[in-house]
């Protein structure tokens, strides 16, 4: 990439990463600290964690379409302002309903598709895969940082203080947006019935279901994991980083050979199915094992090796499966499926926790992983 392309990709990745950091920092702590709110129930804990996913899924395509018409920068500013308002609402909340409203507003600032379109506008087609990979790495780092920083900030400032920090992150993102160019895209794309039909192929729908299932499992799992760490006296909430930090490092190291085998040796489907199997195995082990620090550490590492591998493989599979003329719309549906999965995982995970108990959530996620594995058996990955 040229110097200007590298600079632009860095700015886009910073905006994306700060926003994702804000969305995910409550994952490792909220189910523990939720008792601070009035009218809290396990169901509403799940809704609060996953509420952003519903509004994200709903507004991704409208935000992308409006950015084609009015320019990327105005929509980025609007989305981050909505995110800031949602963070302030959640930070000021005294009951769980206000937290749910704040989280839904956070998600309503759905700028992920706009950011990726902006990146495509200013990076040459040959260099675009590098730029996309660079942004993807920053998102992965942001998620892992969220697991480490959430418990520390939550312990020091409380759950309200954590939401104020998230609001401050959106201000940082707005400052970065201010430095971006303001030109409108040269080419505008129109939504049509024909284009929608093009992305409803079996292979693309399999991949949309895959990212839906992956984030459903992630959200449901993180309703349970913080509670398990505390209830089993494995770690206090402020010391969760002692578990997450080595897990993050080892899971990235474990993912690397899987990605090499998938790409270099053209074993994408084999690695994909293996990763889903490992994800399902981690859920079964969480359900059945007597949990102490060692067993929890091993199972959580297994979970994140599989999660990271799938998170890395899925966007490239979408890019290979969708032809260039429908790739943008396909990525919009992919993103919507991802966020809708987070919402459904929060709702159903919270309901199962409320109705059948905390441990039963892992039976649900195991079932979803099994169905996903069967659906993935028919996928085609012959393009490389």
N, C-alpha and C positions, 0 to 999 in steps of 0.2 A: 504493500500500500504506500501511497505518497504520504508526505508529512501531514498535509491537510486532511487526508482520509483517516490517518491514525488519530489525529486530534479529534476529529468529528466522532469517530467510533468510541473514543475514550469518554467523551461527553455524554453520548447516548447511553453508554453502559453505566456511567455514574448515576444518571437519572433513574434508569431501570433498577439498579442495585439499591439505591437509597429507598426507593418506593417499596421494593420487595422486602427489604430489611424491616421496614415499618409494618408491613402486613404480617410478617412471620414472627416477629419478636414475642408476640403473646403466646405462640404455640406451646413453648416448653413450661409456661407458668400459669396460664389463665385458669385451668381447671383446679389448681390449688388455691389461688387467690380469689376465686369467684365468690367465695363465702362472704366477702366484704360487702357484697351488694344485696339489696332487698329483693324479695320475690325470686331468688335464684333457685333453679332446679337443675338436675343433670341434663334434661332436655334443652333448657335454655343455655346451658354452658356450651353444648354442641352447636346450637344455632348461632351463638355469639362468635364462636371460633370460625364457623363456615359461612356466615352471612355475607361476607365480602364476595364469596364465589358466585352467588346468584346475581348480584348486580354487575359484577365483572363480566359474567357470561352474557348478560342481556345487553350491555352497552359497548362491548368490544367492536362489533360491526358498525353500529351507528357512529361511534367516534371515528373509526377509520374512514367511513364514507364522507363524513363532514370535513375531515381533514383533507380529502381529495378536493373538496369544493372551496373551502375557505383557507386552506393552508395548514401545515402541521403545527407551527408554533402556537397559534391562538388556541388550538384544541389541547395542546400540552399544558398551557397556562390554566385553561378552564379545568382540566382534569385534576391538576395538582391543587388548585384552590378548593375543589370539592373534597379531595382527599384531606386537606388541612382542616376543613370544617368538620368532617367526620371524625378526625382525630381529637379535635377540641370537644365535640359532643361526647365522645367516649371518655375523655379525660375528666369531664365535669359530671359524669354520670353518678347517680346515687342508687339506681336500681338497674337490674339486668336488662330491662327493656330499652333503656337509654343506651346501654352498651351495644345492644343489637342494632339500634338505629345508627349509631356512630360507625359500626363496622360495615353496615350496608352502604353508608355514604362513602366510606373509604373506597369500597369496591366500585362505586358509581363513577369515580374518576378513572375510567378504563382506558388507559393510554398505551398499553403494551403494543397493540397493533399499530398505533400511530408512530410510536418510536421505531418499530421495525421498518415501517414504510418510509420514514424520514431517513433512516440509515440507507435504504435502497436508493433514495433520491440522490444522495451525495457520494456514494461509493460506487466505483465502476463495477460492472457485472462480473468481471474476472476476479476481482478482489472481494466480492461480497461474501463468499463462504468464510473467508478469514475473519471478516468483520463480524459476521453472525456468530462464529465460534467464540470470538473475543467477548462479545456481549453475553453469550451463554455461560462462559466461565465466570463472569462477574455475578451473574444471577446465582450460580451455584455457590460461590463464595459468600454472597449475601445471605443465602439460606443457612449456611453453616454458621456464619457469624451470629445470625439471629438465635440459633440454639445456644451459643456461648454467652451472648450479651444479655438475652432476655432474663435469665435467672439472676444475673448480677445486678442489672438495673432495677429489676422488680424488687429485689431484696433491699436495695439502698433507698429507692424512691417510692416503692409501693406500686400497685397496678395503675393508679391514676398518674403517677409520675412517669411510668413507662409510656402511657399514651401521650403525655406532653413531649417526651423525647421524640416520639414518632411524628408529632406535629412539627417539631423543629426540623426533622429530616426532610419533610416536604418543603420547608422554606429553603433548605440547602439545594434541593432539586430545582426549585423555581429560579434560584440564582444562576444555576448552570444553564437552564433553559434561556435565560435572558441573553446569554452569550452566543446562542445559536442564530443562524441566518433566518430571515423572515420570508424568503421567496416561496410562492405557491408552487406546487408540483406542475411540471410542464404538461403532463398527461393526466387526464381525469378518467377514472374507470366507473362505468355505470353498472349497477346491480340489475340483473335480468333473470328471468325464469330459466333461460337456457344455461346461464353460468351456474346457477344453483344445481341444475341437474348434473352438470359436469363433475361436481365434487361429491355426488352421492353414489360413487362407485363402491363396490364391496370392499376393496382393499383400503380405500381412504376411510370408510366407515369403521373398519377394524382398528385402524390407527386412532381414530377419534375415540372409540370405545376404550382403547388401551390407555390413553392419557386420562380419560374420565375415571377409569378404574384405579389407576396409579394414585391420583390425587384424592380420590375417595378413601383409599386405604391409608394414605398419609394423614389425612385430617382425622379420621376415626382413631387411628393409632395414637395420635397426640392428644386426644381426649383422655386416653388411658395412661400413657407412659408417665407423665408428671405425677399422677396420683399413685401409681405403683411404686415409683422411686421413694416417695415420702411414706406411704402406708406400710411398705415392707422394711422401713428403716434402713434403706440402702444408702441414701444420701439426703441431706436436708436440701431445700429448694435453692438456697444460695450457693450450695456446693455442686449443683448439677453440672457445671462446666468441667469438673474433674472426670465426669463420665463422658460428656459430649466431645471434649477436645481430642482425646486419643481416638475415639470412635470416628470422628471426622477425618483425621489423618489416615487411619488404617483403611477406612472405606474408600477414600480416594486412591490409595495405593492398590487396593484390591480391585478397583474398577478398571485400572489401566490395562492389565493383560486381557481382560474381557473385551475391551474396545479394540485392542490390537488384533485379537483373534477374529472379531466380527468384521473389521474393515480390511486388514491386510490379507487375511486368509479366506475372506469371503464366506464366513460362517455366521452371518447376521441372524438368520432365523434360529440357529442352534443356540447362540448366546442369548437371544431374546427369550426363547422358551426356558432356558436355564435360569435366567434372571427372574422370570415370573415364578418358577418353581422355588427358588431360594426365598423370594418374598413370601410365598405361601408357607414355606417351612418355618420362617421366622415367626409368623403369626401362630402357627400350631405350637411351637416351642414356648412362646410367651404364655399361651393358654395352659399348657400342661406342666411346665417346669416349676420346680421350687426355686424361687428367685432370690438370689443373693447378688453381691456386686459382680462376681466373676461370671455367673450365668447371664445376668442382665447385659453385661458388657459384650459378651460373645454374640448373643442373639441380636442386640441392637446394631453391632458391627455388620453382621450378616444382612440385616434389613437394609442398611444404608449402602452396602456394596451393590445389592440388587437394585435399590432405588436409583442410585447414581448412574448405574449402567443403563437402565431403562430411560432415565431422563436425558441421557446423552444420545441414545440411539433413536428415540422417537422423532425429534425434529428432522434428522437427516433422512429417515424413512419417508416422512411426509414430503420432503423436498424431492426425493427420488421418484415417489409414486405420482405426484401431481406434476403435470407438464407446466412449463413456464407461464403459459397464458392464464392458468387458473391457480397458480401457486399462492398468490396473495389471499384470495378468497378461501382457499383450502386451509391456510394458516389461521385465518380468522375463525373458521369453524373449529379448528384444532384448539385454539386458545379458549374459545367459549366452552368446549367440552372439558378442558382442563379445569376451569374455574367452576363449572357446574358440578363436576365431580367433587370438588372441595366442599361445595354447599351441601350436596346430598350426603357426603360422608359425615359432616357435622350434624345434620338433622337426624339421620338414622342412627349414627353412633351415639348421639345424646339420648335418643329415645330408647335404644337397647340398654344403655347404662342405667337409665331411669327405671325401666321395666324389669329387666332380667339381671342386672348387676354389672359391675365394671368388667369382669373377666369375660363376660359373654360377647363383648364387642369383638374380641379376637376370633370367635367362631364366625361372626358375620364377615370379617375381612378375609378369613381363610376361604369361605364360600365364594366371595367375589373373585379372589385370585384363581380359584379352581375354574370358575366359569370363563374367566379371561384367558386362562391357559388353553382351554378347549377352543375358544374362538380364534386364538392366535395360531392354532395348528394349521389353519387353512391359508395363512398369509403367504404372499409371494415376495421374494426379495432378490430376484434374479438380476436387477440392475445394480451396477457398481460404478 
